[in-house]
Amino acid sequence: MPDTQPHTATRALIADDERLMRDQLRSRLAEVWPDLQIVAEARNGLEAVELVAQHRPEVVFLDIRMPGLTGVEAARQIAQMALADDELLPEVVFITAYDQYAVEAFEQGAADYVLKPAEAQRLRLTVERIRKRLDSRGTPEEAAAPPLQHLLHQLAAKMHPGAAPPRLTRIQASVGSTIQMIPVDEVLFFISDEKYTRVQTAKTEALIRKPIKELVDELDPDQFWQIHRSTLVNVREVDSVTRDDRGRQIVSVRGHTEKLEVSRSYAGLFKGM
């Protein structure tokens, strides 16, 4: 059962397959963030996902290279889990011994990184950034933060060049009793239920059996944004983003009257709109 008891201190999870590295990071964090509560430690990516589900920490420190699941793969599963439960994403810090993964995207604010072994001075900067983001949750400043999913796509491509499937250009979908090949650029949005995913264009509504979590990896992340656990939208077709009486963002697309709700985990996607 998830830990649902109220907490006052910020809670964190550390995931690294090397015990000495976990101990060293815990010790450094005690120096630079004394009131941080380490609620769990994981030895691999699978354990990290399971323990995040159990403890719901606000901050997750992930070794970028771990057995089972890499830190990036674990972060993607954690993000999907937050979407499914309509919860805020934890702040993510990647721990890496490989400087080539410290790409420019880290500096954009979606996540942070620390090189092994964690040095107190660099870790202080990370702690400052995390605290600032935690304090700004629910504010316009938070909405201006770059989305984490874009960073994770970039990192996955850099870690496994050539391993990603080719981007979809056409969708083979059922329209009544016929099969149509729908150009991806014509798709306004995808919406999934338990069995099927609806493919919506300005003129056609079709069905496929591919779930959203697979489409996310096969579509261009700069064109199709996941805005809800069940919804992908073609950002090139977004007409407007408004707020309803609950304060939720609602997306309108050109050529269709249906309104699409944005999960609060992805409120920052439309910072420029």
N, C-alpha and C positions, 0 to 999 in steps of 0.2 A: 504493500500500500504506500502511495506517495506520502511524504512528510508534509502534513497540512497544518502543523502547529505554527502559531505566529512567532516571528523572530524579529529582533531589533538589530542585531549585528549583521553585517554583510556576510553571506555564506559563500564559500568557494569549494571547488573540487579540483584536485591535481591529478592528472593522468600522464604517466610516464612508465615505460617498461623497465627502467633502471631505478632500483630502490635508492641508490646513492643520490641520483639526480632529484628524486622526490624529496628526500631528506634535506638536500641542499636548498631546494626551492622553498620548502616549508620554513627552514631556518632564516633565509633571506626575507621572506614575507613577514615573519615575526618581527624583524628589525624595522622594515619600512611601513608596515601596516599592522600594528600590534593588535587592533581590535577586529581584524579579519578572522572569521571562524572557518577553519578547514573542516568541512563536514564529512569528506570522504576522499580516498585515494584509489585510483584505478591503475592496473598494471597493463592494460591494453585498451584499444578503442571500443571493443564490445562492452567491457566493464564500464567504461566511461559513460556510454549511452545509458546503460542500465542504472548506474548510480545517479545520473542526472535525473532520470525519471523518478527515482525514489526520493531524492533529497531536494530537488528543484533549487539548486544554488543560483545566486545572482551572477557569479563569475565562474568561468571554467578555464583552467590552464591545461592546454592539450599539447603533448609532445607531437610534433608534426609527423614523425616516423615511429609507428607502433605496429606490432603484429595484430592480426585480426582485422582491424580497421585502422587506417591512418588517422591522424588528427583531423585532416580535412574531411575525410569520409564520416568520421564521428560527428564533426560539427554540422555536416549536412543532415545527418539523421536527427541530431538534437534540434536543428531548426525546423525540420518537418514535424517533430514531436510537438514543439511549441505551437506550430500552426494548427495541428490537429486538435489541440486543447485550447486554442485561442488564448495563449498566454504570451507574455513578453519574452523575447529571446534573452538568454543570459549573455553577459559580456564575454567575449572569447579572446583569450590570449594564447598564441601559439608559441611553444617552446621548441627551438630548433638549433641544431649544431651546424646547419647548412646556410651560410649567408646568402646563397643564391635564391633562397625562398623568401628572403626579406625584401619583397618587391615593393614598388611604389604604392601599390594598393593598400598596404598596411598603414601607410602614413595618412590615408584619407579618412581614417576614423572609424571604419566599420569593425575593425579588430586591431589587436596589437600583437607584437612579437617580442620575444626576449631570446637572445642567443645564449646557448650553453657555454660554460656554466653561468648561471644568472648572477650578474654583478649588481650590487646594491644600488649604485648610482643609476643604472639603466632601469632597474626595477622601480625606482622611485618615480621616474617619468611615466612608466606604465600605470602605476597606482594612481597618479594624478589624473591621467586620462580616464581611467575607469571610474574614479569617483566623480569626475565631472559629468560623465555620461549617465551614471546612475542618478545623480542629482537633477539632471535635466529631463528625466523621463516624464512623458506627458506634457512637455512644453514645446513651443515652436522650435527651440534649439534642437530638440531630439528629432523632430521631423526633418531637419536639415541634414541629418547624418546619412552617409551613403549606405545602401542596403547591403547586408552581410552576404546575401546569396550571390551577388556579383563577384565579390572577393573570392568566395569559395569556388565558383566556376573558374576564375582565373588561376587560382592555386592548383586546382585539380588538373587543369590543362598543362601547367608548367611541370608538375610532378610526374605526369604520365603522358608525355608528348606522343601523339599517334594512337593512344589507347582509346580516346573518346570516339564514339560512333560519329559518322558523318552527319552533318546537320540535315534535317528533313527539309525538302523543298516541295514535296507533295504529300498529301494525306489520302490514303486509300480508305474510303468511308462508305457506309451503306446509306443510301437514300431510297427509302421504300424497298422495292425488290431489286434495285440495281446497285452496282458498285461504281462510284465516281472517284476520279483522281482530282482532288481539290488542291490548287496551289496554296502553299502556306501563306503567301503574302495576302491572299484574299480572306484568310480567317480573321474574324473579329475577336473571338474568344473561345476558350474551351471550358466546359463545366462538367465535372464528374459526379456520378452517383455511385452506388455500390458495385454495379456491373459494367456500366457503359460511360463513355465520355462523349458529350455532345460537342460537335464541331459546328460553330455558327459563323456563317458568312452573311453578307448583306442580302443575299438572295436564297441561300440554302441552309437547311438544318440537317445535319447528318450524324451518324453514330459510329464510334469505333470502340474496340475493347481495350485499348491501351490506357492505363491509368495516368493520372497527372504526374506522379513521381517519375515515370519513365519519359513522358513528354518533356519535362523540365530539362533532362539531360540531352535530349535529341534536338531541341529547338534552340535557335540563337537567343542567348540570354539578354542581349541588348535589344531584341525586338519583342520577345515574349516574357512578361514578368508574371511571376506567381504572386497574386494579391490575396489569396485565401487558400486554405487547404484543398479546396475543390475547384479553384479557378485560375486560369492563365489568361492574360489579356494581351492583345497586340497593341503595344504602346503607341505605335504609329497611327492607330485608329481611335485613340482616346480623344474625345471631344471636350470633356470637362470633368472636374472632380469637385464634388460639393460635400457638405456635412449634413447628416440627418439630425433629427431631434435628440438622438442619443450621442451625438458627437462623432459618429462613425463616418469615415470617408466613403462616398458613393461615386463610382465611376460610370460615366455615360460614354458610349462609343458611337461613332458616326455610322449611320445606316441601320441602326437597330434601337428599339425602344427599351430593351431590358436594362435594368440598373444592376451594377455589380458591386457588392460590398467588399471593402478592403479590411483584412484582419489587422488588428492593432499592432501585430508583430511587424507589419510591413507598411506602417503609416509613413515612413520616411521615403518611400519610393517616389512619391510625387512632390518632392520638395521644390521642384522648379515650376510647378503648375498651379 
